[in-house]
Amino acid sequence: MFVYVQANKTMPLSAFPEDKTATIVLHCNSGRRVNAAVPFLKEKGYINLLNAGGPAESEVFPVFGERIHKHDFETVSITQLFDGPKPQGGGSATYTYILADSKTKEAIIIDPVLEQVDRDLEVISSQGLTLTQALNTHCHADHITGTGELKKRVGGLRSAISAASGAKADVMLKEGESICWSDGRPLLRVLSTPGHTNGCVSFVCEPLGAVFTGDVLLIGGCGRTDFQEGSAADLYDSVHNKLFTLPDDTIVYPAHDYKGRLRSTIKAEKTTNPRLTKSKQEFVEIMANLNLPYPDQIDRALPANLVCGC
């Protein structure tokens, strides 16, 4: 469903699909009304909202429209879920992604959050899917992963994380490896993208023309680099030498956003990202002077996440 949010007009909720997992793309002339509409609809229970913004982000919607036809949306679907504020959520503003295959009826989950395990399993069950793999883009410091709890509740579920992360999992991922459906068809390709932490990976999904970037590349920003053996220089190289070499129309799905935005494109980030359009030296200086507070969940989350995948 595509919704154009017009000025001085209202749209009743009855005009929206009863199925709150349906994909809804919102667009307006400036982007301001959409930024207000997205959190409102999230509060009403809609979980798959795509913020196409205004003219500055207008390339996002045409890309999505092309992808439906060109990149196997008939067989592979994506559900994007958000970890909202406490007490309903964990408060981490994390995006979790569920990828589903219509042929095998399998699901793969990326970056699950402990407090949202019930929600995630409900979404998977409602689509008639079997969860087979749980992936993490890195060892998170702002929330406890839901991987351990999912493994307790889903028989045969296999966990995966980067071998460089220092965490435990059933599968230790390395650069260039493929993550496949049970019939052998590849879905994701692993890119080693250290910088936010030394064990970050991104997942390139060629069937969807997309990349799941974790905390390395965010919409108009990037993850911090001042803990977990992070490195601003390494992050800059990961983005410029790997992520920015992907096709310009590749859709960027980050692990977080704090302004209601759902996704971007490689082209948009290459040309407009305020930090990553700087020189490497300028970027390193910016990151060194952020003076960010100590992560309030890190002492709880890191020890748990080092073992949650086993």
C-alpha positions in Angstrom: 0.0 0.0 0.0 1.3 3.5 -0.9 0.1 6.5 1.0 0.7 10.1 0.0 0.2 12.2 3.1 -1.4 15.5 1.9 -1.4 18.8 3.7 -4.6 19.9 5.5 -6.3 16.6 4.9 -6.8 13.6 7.2 -7.0 9.9 6.5 -9.0 7.7 8.9 -7.3 4.6 10.3 -10.1 2.6 8.7 -8.5 3.4 5.3 -5.4 1.4 6.3 -5.2 -2.4 6.0 -6.6 -4.5 8.8 -3.4 -6.7 8.5 -0.9 -4.7 10.6 2.0 -6.6 9.2 1.2 -5.3 5.7 3.9 -3.1 4.1 2.8 0.6 4.0 5.0 3.2 2.2 4.4 6.8 3.3 5.4 9.8 1.3 4.7 13.6 1.4 6.0 16.7 -0.3 8.4 17.8 2.4 9.0 14.7 4.6 7.7 16.5 7.8 4.2 14.9 7.8 5.6 11.5 7.2 8.0 11.8 10.1 5.0 12.5 12.3 2.8 9.8 10.7 5.3 6.9 11.1 5.6 7.0 15.0 1.8 7.5 15.2 1.1 4.4 13.1 3.7 2.4 15.0 1.8 3.2 18.2 -1.3 1.9 16.5 0.4 -1.4 15.9 1.6 -1.2 12.3 5.0 -2.9 12.1 6.1 -2.6 8.5 6.2 1.1 7.7 8.5 2.5 5.0 9.3 6.2 5.3 9.8 7.4 1.8 10.1 11.0 3.0 9.9 14.0 0.7 11.8 15.1 -2.4 15.2 14.8 -0.6 14.5 11.1 -0.1 12.3 10.6 -3.1 14.6 8.0 -4.7 13.8 5.6 -1.9 10.2 4.9 -3.1 11.0 4.3 -6.8 13.8 1.9 -5.8 11.3 0.0 -3.6 8.8 -0.1 -6.5 11.4 -1.5 -8.9 12.6 -4.1 -6.3 9.1 -5.6 -6.1 9.3 -6.6 -9.7 13.0 -7.2 -10.2 14.4 -8.8 -7.0 12.3 -11.8 -6.0 9.8 -10.2 -3.7 7.6 -13.0 -4.9 9.6 -15.5 -3.0 11.6 -13.5 -0.4 9.8 -11.1 1.9 11.1 -8.8 4.6 9.5 -7.7 7.9 11.2 -4.8 9.7 10.4 -4.5 13.4 11.3 -1.9 16.0 12.3 -2.1 19.6 10.4 0.8 21.2 10.6 2.5 24.6 10.2 0.7 27.9 8.1 -0.8 29.4 6.6 -2.2 26.2 10.0 -2.7 24.6 13.6 -2.8 25.6 14.2 0.8 24.8 17.1 0.2 22.4 15.6 1.6 19.2 16.9 -1.5 17.4 15.6 -2.7 14.1 15.1 -6.5 13.8 14.5 -8.0 10.4 12.7 -11.2 9.5 13.4 -12.6 6.1 11.0 -15.2 4.8 11.1 -17.6 1.9 7.8 -18.6 0.3 9.3 -21.8 -1.2 10.7 -23.4 1.9 8.5 -21.5 4.4 11.7 -20.7 6.4 12.5 -17.5 8.3 15.9 -16.0 9.2 16.0 -13.3 11.8 18.6 -10.6 12.1 19.5 -8.7 15.3 16.6 -10.0 17.6 16.1 -8.2 21.0 15.4 -10.2 24.1 12.3 -8.1 25.2 10.8 -8.6 21.7 11.0 -12.4 21.4 7.3 -13.0 21.9 6.5 -10.4 19.3 9.0 -11.9 16.8 7.7 -15.4 17.3 4.1 -14.2 16.8 5.0 -12.5 13.5 6.8 -15.7 12.3 3.9 -17.9 13.3 1.3 -15.6 11.7 3.1 -16.0 8.4 3.2 -19.8 8.7 7.0 -19.9 8.9 9.7 -21.9 10.6 12.6 -20.0 12.1 15.8 -21.7 11.2 18.6 -19.1 11.7 19.2 -16.2 14.1 22.0 -13.8 13.0 23.7 -10.9 14.8 25.6 -8.2 13.0 27.8 -7.8 16.0 28.0 -8.3 19.8 25.6 -5.6 20.9 26.2 -3.2 23.8 22.8 -1.5 24.0 20.6 -4.5 24.4 20.6 -8.3 25.1 20.1 -10.3 22.0 17.1 -12.4 21.7 19.1 -15.2 20.2 19.5 -17.3 23.4 15.8 -17.2 24.3 14.8 -18.0 20.7 17.1 -21.1 20.8 15.4 -22.2 24.0 12.0 -21.9 22.3 12.6 -23.0 18.7 14.0 -26.5 18.2 16.8 -26.8 15.7 17.4 -23.0 15.5 21.1 -22.2 14.7 22.8 -19.0 15.7 25.5 -17.1 13.8 27.8 -14.2 14.5 31.2 -13.0 13.3 34.2 -15.1 14.3 36.0 -11.9 15.1 33.4 -10.8 17.6 34.7 -13.0 20.4 31.1 -14.2 21.1 29.8 -17.8 20.9 27.4 -19.1 18.3 26.6 -22.3 16.3 28.1 -20.7 13.2 31.1 -18.3 13.2 30.9 -16.1 10.2 33.7 -15.0 8.0 34.1 -12.6 5.0 32.6 -13.9 1.8 30.6 -16.7 3.3 27.0 -17.3 2.2 24.0 -17.8 4.4 21.5 -20.1 2.5 18.0 -21.5 2.7 17.8 -25.2 3.5 17.6 -26.1 -0.2 21.0 -24.5 -0.8 19.8 -21.2 -2.4 22.0 -18.3 -1.1 20.3 -15.4 0.6 23.0 -13.4 2.3 26.7 -12.7 1.7 28.8 -11.8 4.7 30.9 -8.6 4.5 33.4 -8.0 7.3 32.8 -4.3 8.3 34.7 -3.6 11.5 34.8 -0.2 13.1 31.9 0.2 15.4 33.3 -3.0 17.0 36.1 -5.1 15.7 33.7 -7.9 15.0 31.0 -6.2 12.9 29.6 -7.7 9.8 27.1 -6.6 7.2 24.8 -8.9 5.2 24.3 -8.3 1.5 21.0 -9.6 0.2 21.2 -9.8 -3.5 17.7 -11.2 -4.0 16.3 -8.0 -2.4 19.0 -5.6 -3.7 19.7 -4.7 0.0 22.3 -4.7 2.7 21.8 -5.0 6.4 24.6 -2.8 7.9 24.2 -3.2 11.7 25.6 -0.2 13.5 28.4 0.5 11.0 26.3 2.6 8.6 23.2 4.3 9.8 20.8 6.7 8.0 22.8 9.9 7.9 25.3 8.7 10.5 27.2 5.7 11.9 27.8 3.8 15.1 30.1 5.1 17.8 33.7 3.8 17.8 34.9 4.4 21.3 34.4 0.9 22.9 34.6 -2.8 22.1 37.9 -2.3 20.2 36.2 0.1 17.8 38.1 2.2 15.4 37.0 5.3 13.5 39.6 4.7 10.8 38.5 1.1 10.4 34.8 2.1 10.2 35.6 4.7 7.5 37.5 2.1 5.5 34.7 -0.5 5.9 32.1 1.9 4.6 34.1 3.5 1.8 35.9 0.3 0.6 33.1 -2.2 1.0 29.6 -0.7 1.5 30.0 2.2 -0.8 31.2 -0.1 -3.6 27.8 -1.8 -3.7 25.4 -0.6 -6.4 24.0 2.9 -5.8 20.4 1.7 -5.6 21.2 -0.9 -2.9 18.7 -0.4 -0.1 20.4 0.2 3.3 18.7 -1.4 6.3 20.4 -0.2 9.5 20.2 -1.7 13.0 19.0 1.6 14.5 17.3 4.9 13.7 16.1 7.5 16.2 14.0 9.7 13.9 11.4 7.2 12.6 13.3 6.5 9.3 13.3 3.0 8.1 15.9 2.7 5.3 18.2 4.6 2.9 20.2 3.8 -0.2 23.9 3.5 -0.8 23.7 6.5 -3.2 22.0 8.6 -0.5 24.6 7.8 2.1 27.5 8.3 -0.3 26.2 11.8 -1.2 24.5 13.1 2.0 25.8 11.3 5.1 27.1 14.3 7.2 30.0 12.3 8.7 31.0 9.8 5.9 31.2 12.4 3.1 34.1 14.0 5.0 37.8 13.0 4.4 39.1 10.2 6.5 41.1 12.6 8.7 38.1 14.8 9.3 35.9 11.8 10.1 38.4 10.4 12.7 38.5 13.8 14.3 34.7 14.1 14.5 34.4 10.6 16.1 37.2 11.4 18.6 35.3 14.5 19.8 31.7 13.2 20.2 32.1 12.9 24.0 29.3 10.4 24.2 28.1 9.0 27.6 29.0 5.5 28.7 26.4 3.1 27.3 23.9 2.5 30.1 23.3 -1.2 29.1 26.8 -2.2 28.2 27.7 -3.8 31.6 24.5 -5.9 31.4 24.4 -6.6 27.7 28.0 -7.5 26.7 28.5 -10.4 29.1 25.2 -11.9 28.1 25.7 -11.4 24.4 29.1 -13.1 24.5 27.4 -16.4 25.3 23.7 -15.9 24.2 24.3 -17.6 20.8 25.6 -20.9 22.2 
